[in-house]
Amino acid sequence: MRCLVSSARPYDEQFLSAANHGRHELVFLETALSADTAFIAQGYPAICPFVDDTLDAKTLETIARLGTKLLVLRSTGFNHVDIPAAEKYGITVMRVRDYSPYAVAEYAVGLMLTLNRHLHKAYNRVRDGNFLLDGLLGFDMHGKTVGIVGTGKIGQALARILHGMGCHLLGYDTVVNPACLELGVAYVPLEELLAKSQIVSLHVPLLPETRHLMNAERFALMPDGAVLINTSRGPLIDTTALIAALKSRHLGAVGLDVYEEEAELYFKDHCDDIICDDSFERLLTFPNVIVTGHQAFFTREALKTIADTTIQNLDDYSDGKDNPNCVRSKG
């Protein structure tokens, strides 16, 4: 198939080309797909978008009119796609159901350790010739209670790492994961998890019912000095409420690899730009907040799996085969 890879970066071309072996005609463009750029779909029956592409009803209507029949998402999440509109316009949507859960879980632990032991501050101090330990005091992870919100494959991988570190584990999910039970995870209501955890890590998909899962009321339930980690989706957190919880010194530290309004910021170089998102800029002023640019997934193993699955999705669609990666609306 002739497939346009939008929002393409050099690593996308590297891994997708290696997985393709010449089977499909892949064309790589840095341009993000949106209603304003939908004209780039002309002549492409398949498009391979990323999470920063805007695939709303208007965009989908245009690309369908231009002949696009298939979206092969190189992501697990599909909240950036209007699935009912895709079905209305006859566009099949396929995703990468799973990639390395270890990539995200290990990154979440990295954020926990960096914030706890102030590694980012220590790195800068030593480079400036300052070897004082004042202000770098942390705590043992061993024996601490960590709440894992969402215990799917990534949550399970995180539980395994933290179990090895000697943490007490609480879990919240709509479905109990037997593997997590074996690791000693105790399932409790979300409110109880928040009230009892020194560290909380979010690993749930973005759905209407999980948007602003962490709001002012739920921040208030957390113990003073608690640490919050989000490597899942930005809108799980109400940013205004988060900033208020930080300003009041209620939260001890926050690690964000995702941000509520990241679409206009992430996966782009803004070094010479003025960033006009006041909430984002405010977050960067807190010494106990680390913000990174949606890179938790970014390992060789994860990119290989994403590329292999994407090409397999193209293969199966071309051959008319059933594929479990198809996304359909609940209605």
Buried (B, 14 or more C-beta within 10 A) or exposed (E): BEBBBBBBEEEBBEBBBEBBEEEBEBBBEEEBBBBEBBEBBEEBBBBBBBBBBBBEBBBBBBBBEBEBBBBBBBBBBBBBBBBBBBBBBEBBBBBBBBBBBBBBBBBBBBBBBBBBBBBEBBEEBEEEEEEEEEEEEEBEBEEBBBBBBBBBBBBBBBBBBBBEBEBBBBBBBEEEBEBBBEBEBBBBEBEBBBBBBBBBBBBBBBEEEBBBBBBEEBBEBBBEEBBBBBBBBBBBBBBBBBBBBBEEEBBBBBBBBBBBEBBEBBBEEEEEEEEEBEEBEBBEEBEBBBBBBBBBBBBEEBBBBBBBBBBBBBBBBBEEEEBEBBBEEEE
